[in-house]
Amino acid sequence: MFDKIDMQEIGKVFQEIQEKAKQIEEESEKRIFSAKSGGGMVEVSANGKGEIVDVKIDDSLLEDREALEILLISAINDVLKMVEENRKSMAMNMMSGNLFGQR
């Protein structure tokens, strides 16, 4: 059943997939995703790794701690969802063969 499988070819394809996955991961890490809440009163930005890289807060919220906390949590959750959706999309593209120009 496996007599005609070229293990060297499989290894080569696997190596190409690993290299492409690494390249995509590096590109993703450079992307910045931003989410706003409270009509733009809070903005949170994260990189493709899911690390928060920037937070902007409207001065008017500094006196309302509860509102600030709620809006901050909302913006953080939204930006992390964006990062996760990007990861899933990239994984689906890789599995569907788009990395090798197939389809």
C-alpha positions in Angstrom: 0.0 0.0 0.0 2.8 2.4 0.9 5.3 1.0 -1.6 5.2 4.1 -3.9 5.5 6.8 -1.2 8.6 8.8 -1.6 9.6 9.6 2.0 12.2 12.2 0.8 9.4 14.0 -1.1 7.1 14.0 1.9 10.0 15.4 4.1 10.6 18.1 1.6 6.9 19.1 1.5 6.7 19.0 5.3 9.7 21.3 5.5 8.2 23.7 3.0 5.0 23.8 5.1 7.0 24.5 8.3 8.9 27.3 6.6 5.7 28.9 5.2 4.0 28.6 8.6 6.9 30.3 10.3 6.8 33.1 7.7 3.1 33.6 8.1 3.5 33.7 11.9 6.2 36.3 11.6 4.0 38.4 9.3 1.1 38.0 11.7 3.1 39.2 14.6 3.8 42.4 12.8 0.1 43.1 12.2 -1.7 45.5 14.6 -5.4 45.0 15.5 -7.4 47.8 17.2 -10.8 47.8 18.9 -12.8 50.7 20.3 -15.5 50.8 22.9 -17.7 53.6 24.3 -17.9 55.3 21.0 -14.1 55.5 20.7 -13.5 56.6 24.3 -11.3 53.6 24.8 -9.1 52.0 22.1 -6.9 49.0 22.6 -4.4 47.7 20.1 -2.8 44.2 20.0 -0.2 42.6 17.8 -0.8 39.3 16.0 0.6 37.4 19.0 -2.2 38.7 21.1 0.0 41.1 23.1 -1.6 44.4 24.0 0.7 47.1 22.6 -1.3 50.3 23.1 -4.2 51.6 25.2 -5.9 55.0 24.6 -8.4 56.4 27.2 -10.4 59.5 26.8 -9.7 61.9 29.7 -13.3 62.2 30.6 -13.3 58.5 31.7 -10.6 59.0 34.3 -13.1 60.2 36.9 -15.5 57.2 36.3 -13.6 54.1 37.2 -16.5 51.7 36.8 -17.3 52.9 33.2 -13.6 52.8 32.4 -13.2 49.3 33.6 -16.3 48.1 31.6 -15.1 49.8 28.4 -11.6 48.6 28.8 -12.7 45.0 29.2 -14.9 45.3 26.2 -12.2 46.7 24.0 -9.7 44.1 25.1 -12.1 41.2 24.5 -12.9 42.6 21.0 -9.3 43.0 20.0 -8.3 39.6 21.2 -11.2 38.1 19.2 -9.8 39.9 16.1 -6.4 38.3 16.8 -7.9 34.9 17.2 -10.0 35.2 14.0 -6.9 36.2 12.1 -5.1 33.1 13.4 -8.0 30.9 12.4 -8.2 32.5 9.0 -4.4 32.0 8.4 -4.6 28.4 9.5 -7.5 27.7 7.2 -5.7 29.3 4.3 -2.7 27.1 5.0 -4.7 23.9 5.2 -6.7 24.7 2.1 -3.5 24.8 0.0 -3.5 28.6 -0.6 0.1 28.8 0.6 1.3 26.8 -2.4 -1.0 28.5 -5.0 -3.3 25.6 -5.2 -7.0 25.5 -5.2 
